[in-house]
Amino acid sequence: MTEIRTIGVVGLGAMGGGIAQLAVEAGYETIGREVTQEFGDAAAARIGHFLTRKVEKGQLTADEREAAVARLETTTDLEEFARCDLVIEAIIEELEPKRALFAELDRICRPDAVLATNTSALSVTEIAAATTRPERVVGMHFFNPAPLMPLVEIVQAELTSEAAVAVAVEVGSRFGKEVVTCHDTPGFIVNRVLIPLLNDCLRVLDEARVTPEALDVAMKNGAGWPMGPCALVDLVGIDVHVHAAEALYALTRDPRMAPPARLMTINNAGLLGRKSGRGFYTYEG
């Protein structure tokens, strides 16, 4: 099995930045790539801020924080990933940009390097097909926010080797995550179950003529959910849920996967949940 010393992360937005934070905390030398150095510097500052918060909460020592920050390097140059043992892609959730990126990584990275995609709904097999080494391509699906959510799904595409899966499992475990493995299927495990279930819940708003508050109370107290479906979709981001649901519907043609009309209306109005200040609920600050 390839020994992982240096990890590359492509895209340092909310998800990629969280993955890079996990990598430096786990002791890996980490190279994060953004499209501009300004974006890279901003991502490094965010990671430093979150690590400072962990020091304030007693979860890290000041020395551990400084060592973690020192392990992070940012760049705008994909060629830097020639030094990486594992590269994790966390760019826009669209197939063609991911395939184009993997074709570039295939050219740049060492033949024994493992290439991972953080896609939540796209086919890992189709992404891997853009390379000459599909056996070294694997899915590593983190959940947002990556430093806090305890799960990572390791996805074995059609031609992924057991060795590449083993690398991903080892890294996910060292990140402190609960690791589950599955084969490439639309939505993998969690989204395959959760997205149609949330869509069913949201359709009930109109069918049963209940308020978001009543639906959330019902699911929390009647089904034992820790958070109601409306509050959960607001937290995830209504646009994120719509995008994933549309991708899964395109792959499966299962009507339950299609985002409900009410959700599309809210999304088109720019009401995206917590991040925009309003979704099913209104948020302060």
N, C-alpha and C positions, 0 to 999 in steps of 0.2 A: 504494500500500500504506500502511495506517495506520502512522504512526510511533509506536513504543512507548516511552513515557517512564515511565509509572507502571503497575505490575502489582499486581493484587489477588489474594490467596490466601484462599479460604474454607475454614477448617478448618486448624488448626496442630498437628495430631497428628504422628505419626512421619513420614508422607508429606508433609503440607502444610508442616510446619516445615522439612523438607528442601528443598522447592521454594522456600519463602521465602528460605532461606539462599542457594540458587543465584541467586535474583533480586537480592539485595543485593550479592552478590559480583560479579555481572555488571554492576553499576552502575545498576540500575533503582531508582527510588523504589518502595517496596513497602508495601502496606497489608495486614496480616494480620488476619483476623476470627476470633474465637472466641466461644463462647456466654457466657462470663463474662470479666471483666477479669483475674481470677486466673489462668485458663487462658492468656490471652494473655500475661500477664507471665511465666508459667512457660515458655512457648514462646520468648519473646524471650530469657530467660536461657539456655535450652538452646542457641539459635543463637549467642549470645555466647560460650558455653563452647566450642562446636565451632570457632568462629573463633579463639579463644585457642589451642586445640590446634594449629591450622594455623600460627599465629605461632611456637609452640614448635618445630614441625617445620621451620621455615624456608620454609613455603609461602606465607605472607603477611607483610608488614611490620606493625609495630604501628600505623602510620598508616593502612594499608589496612584493617586490622581496625576501627579506630575509625570510618573513613568508611563502611564497610559497615554497622556497627551503627546509625549515624546515619540510614541510608536506610530503616530499618524502623520502621513505625508500626503499633501494634496497636489494635484497636477491637472493640466488640461490635455496632456499628451498620452494617447492610448499606448504608445510604444513603451511607456514605463511598465506596462503589465508583462513585459518579457521577463521581469524579475519575479513574477508571482507563481506560487504553487497552486493557488485556487483563485479564480475570479468570479465574483458574484455580481450579476447584472440586476440593476434596480432602476431602469429607465421607464419611459412612458409605456403604458399597458396596451401596446399595439403590435401586431405580429411583424409587419414588415420592418419597422425600425429595429426590433429585436433581432430579426434574422440578419439584417445588414451589419449590426454590431457583432454578432457571433461570427460572421464571415471574417470580419477584421480581427477579432480576437484569435480566431483559428490561424490566421497568418502570423500574428505577433507572438503568441504564447508558445512556450516549450511544448513538445509533443506529449509529455507526461503530465502537463498541467490539467487540472479539472476545471471545466467551465460550468457555472451554475446560473440558472435563471430564477428570479424571485416572482415570476408570473403567478397570478392567483387564478387565472381562468383560461389562459391560452394553452395550446398543445406544446408540451416540451419536445415531443417527437418532431414536430414541424420546425421548431427553433433549432434543434440539433441537426436537422437535415441541411442547414445552411453551412455546416462545417464538414471537414474531411475526417473528423474524429468523433462521430456521434456516440461512440462507446465511452467517451470522456465527458459527455454532457449530461447534467442531472438537474432536477428541479429542487430548489430550496425555498419553500414558500413560508416566509415569516408573516406574522400578523402584526397589525399596526396598533399601538406603537411597539416596534420590535424589541426595545430594551425591557418592556414591561410584560408583554404577552408571553405566556410560558411555552407556547407550542411552535414547532417547526415541522412542516410536512416535507419529507424527502421523497421526490417523485422519480421513479425509474421509467424512462422513456423506452421506446420499442427496442433500441439497440444499446441502451446504457449498460455498462459492465457492472458486475457486482463490486469490483474494486472501486469504481467511482462512487457508487452508493455508500460503500464503507467509509470513504473519505468524508462525504457529506454528513453521515451519521456521527462520525468522530468529532467533526468541527461543531455540529449542532449541539452535541453533548457538552463539549468544552465551553460553548457559549452559555451553558447552564440551562438549556432548553429541554423540555420533554420532546422526544423525537419519535415520530411515527413514519413508517414507510408505506408507500402505495405505488401502484402502477399508473401510468399516464391515462387519465380519463377526465372528461370535462368537469372541472370544479374540484377534482381530487377528492378529498374526504369532506372537509368542513363545509366548503362552499357548495358542494354537490347536494348536501343535506340542508344547509342553512338558507341559501338563497331562495329556493322554492318555498321553504317554510315561512320565511319572512314575507315573501310575496303573498302567500295565503293569508297571513295575519293582517297585512295591510289591506287586502281586498275586503276583509271582514268589516273594516271601518265603514264602508258604504253599504255592504250587504246587511249588516246588523244595525246600521245607523247608530254607532257608538262613537264616542270621542276618543282621541288618542290617549287621554288620561285614563279613561275607563278600560280601554283595551290593555294598556300597560298594567293596570292594577289587576285585571283578570288573569293575565299570563303570569304575573309574578306570584300571585296568591293561589291561583288554581292549577298552574302547571309547574310551579316551583322555579320559574326563571329568575336569575339574579337581577336581570334588567328587562324592562318591557321592550317589545319590538320597535315601537316608535322611537323611544329613547336610544335604542341600539343603532338604528339606522341613522339617526341624527349624529351619533358619536362617530360612526364609521365614515359618514359623509354621504349624503343622498346621491351626489354625482358619482361617487365611487361605487355605490351599490347598483345604480342604474347601468353604469358601464359594464360591470361584471355580469349583471343579469342579461344584458343584451348579448354579450359575448357567449354566454352559456346557451342562450336561446338559439343563437346562430349555429352553434355546434350540435345541439340536441333536437331542436324543433319541438321541445316539450313546452306546451302552453304555460305550465306552472313556472317556467324559468323566465318568461317575459315580464318585464317590470310593469306593475299595475298603472292604469291611466292616471290615477291621482298622483302617484309618485312622479310620473313624467311631467305633469303639470307643475308640481312644486319645483322640480329640478329646472325646468325651462324658465321659471320665474326667478331663478338665481337663489332660491332658498335651499341652501346646501347642508343645513344642520348647524352643529356647534361652530364650525369654522367660519360660517358667514353670519352667525349671531341669531339665525332663525331657520327653523325647519318645521317639524311638527310642533316644536316648542320654541319659545323665545329665550335667548341667553344674554346675560349681562357681561360686558367686558370682553 
